[in-house]
Amino acid sequence: MSAVLAVEGLHTYYGKSHILHGVSLEVREAELVALLGRNGAGKTTTMRSIMGLTPPREGKIVLFGEPVGGLAPHRIAGRGVGYVPEGRKVFGHLSVHENLLVPAATPGRWTIEAIYRLFPRLAERRTSKGSRLSGGEQEMLAIARALLLNPRFLILDEPSQGLAPVIVQEVMRTVAAMKAEGIAVLLVEQNAFLALELADRAYVLSDGEVVHEGPAAALAADRARMEALAGVARAG
C-alpha cells in the first residue's frame, strides 16, 4: 500500500519550547494508525504540525505523494484531509444544520442528508444551537463536518475525551466504519486499549519522540509494555 501521509524528522516549537524532537511516522491507504502517549507527550502538537496550524521548524510532511510543508491549513484540508481537533470546536452560536453548512461542500457520498442518516441524533437536534449539545453530540457534529469534505484521510484528536462510555462506543463504531470505507485514519486517543482495538499499527510518543512503532495487536497484548510506554493499564 502506498503512503497517504509520510512525516519525517519533525521538530516543532512553541516559542522557545522544543516540543517535537524528530518525529517520523507513516499512514498508508485504508489504514488506521493510533498515536499514543502520556499527557504532554506531543500528540496534539504532531497533529497541528501536520495540518499546518503549528508549522514545524524542521522536517518533511508529504500527503498523497506531495510535500505540503509551508501550506496554510485550509490548503492542506483541500488536499483531502479531514481534521477533528481536540475539544471539538463546534460553533456554539450556530444550529447543528448551520454548523454543517460551514464546510465547503466537496463532491462525494458524504452529504448533509447522508450525515443525518449516519447520526440520527444530529437530525433530531438539527435546529439546536451547538452550545446546547451534549459532549457526544458535539463530537458527532465535529466528525460530521470533517466528513462533508469527503476526505481521503481523516485525523482525529482525542474523540472519546469526556464522553460517557456508551457514547464512546458509538463514536468508535463510526471511526471503524470510516476505515471500512477505505478512508485512512490517524487516531490520537488517550484510551489506548480502545484505540488499539481499531488500529492496524501504533506509534507511541514520549517527550516529543517516537519510542515505539509496530502492529497494534502486538502492543495491546503486551500489558507490561503498554504500561511502560504509555502509562496505561487495562481496567480491572
C-alpha angles and dihedrals in degrees: 000000000000121000119263090186128020118180120184130186101338117189111183129178138192100210105306093342111107104215108165119043110195100319115187127178142147137213119195131204115294090359129132113213122188120212109201138176145123122290109289094021092124102260098131091041088055090054092047091049092053091049094047093244092118103019115212118241091218136020141056131271119192122185121189089346097308128102113244101180110139095017119132116252094251091054091051090050088049090061088069104279124137115199126194106187128209109272094030096247096216118168103258095196093053127076121246090259092047090051088055091052092057099079116078104252114250119197114255144087095299108088128151089262090053090048091054089052091050093046109029089175090065090052089053091049097039094125095043119107116250090240090060095056124102119246091260093050091049090052090051089050092049091051090045092055090052092049092053086070086063089226127198089206128037126197116197122188114199098326093174096051112133095354129131113253094250091053091046090057091051092050092048091050087056091051090051090050090054090054091047089056090057099259112143111231134199107195124194108192135165090204093077099181092049090051092048091054088064102033131092094201136007140208123197122207126203122179091343096310132103105245099170138026127173149095113332094224093055092051093047091052093054103073095175091052091048091053092047096046105035104017094239136124130190112259113259 
